Amino acid sequence: MTDFQYPDDIYTEAEPDVNTLANLGPLAPMAGIWEGKRGLDINPKAEGPEKDPYIEHYELQPIDAQTNGPQLYYGLRYHTRIVQPDEVETFHDQVGYWLWEPATGTISLSLSIPRGQSLIATGHAAPDAKEFTLKAVRGSLTNGIISNPFIEQSFTTESYEITVKIHEDGTWSYDQITTMIIPNYDELFEHRDRNRLTKIGEPTPNPTALAVENKG
């Protein structure tokens, strides 16, 4: 599916289906509100790697289809907030979009954190895939990583990779590796995060689908 050619006409917009939830391909099982209580974060400290458990609240809601001329995306807007056990203070906060492009089988993840860092990771999968991997690399113009000056200097992020698995019991999990160059580490450091999420709430239909539903 990666050899797909976009039409020469870059202005005529695609005609999407109004029901995003029915067109999310491999992202469909992820729609909704989720909780993960057994997260593990392996992060860098001056004295060496540290392991931190975490609890996660992850919400993914369908958005109206998005077009770039003939290009068509269906997607989920997400927000994940992470705390450490028995704590209130936010340990990690992240927002962005999971996008599915049916014509090419491309999955895109946009990620932004309030530490001054953003990225776009991409990968390919079949519409019914139960496992897929997305990657971003420093310097790429299409699946790249942008960091503020301090992070770029002190925790240079070379690559990001996330693997998602959809499980038969209705849960889904991720395992992500952020590879960094850190001055006091002799080798590349793999900052690793993983969790398994259980659904605690259903998604709300995207605005256009909801309007059609209410009208009917």
Salt bridges, closest charged atoms under 4 A:
GLU35 OE1 - LYS37 NZ 3.87
ASP41 OD1 - HIS191 NE2 2.70
GLU50 OE2 - LYS45 NZ 3.89
ASP93 OD2 - HIS79 NE2 2.96
GLU152 OE2 - ARG138 NH2 2.48
GLU158 OE2 - ARG138 NH1 2.94
GLU161 OE1 - LYS135 NZ 3.84
ASP169 OD2 - ARG196 NH2 3.31
ASP175 OD2 - ARG192 NH2 2.71
ASP193 OD2 - HIS191 NE2 3.58
GLU202 OE1 - LYS199 NZ 3.35
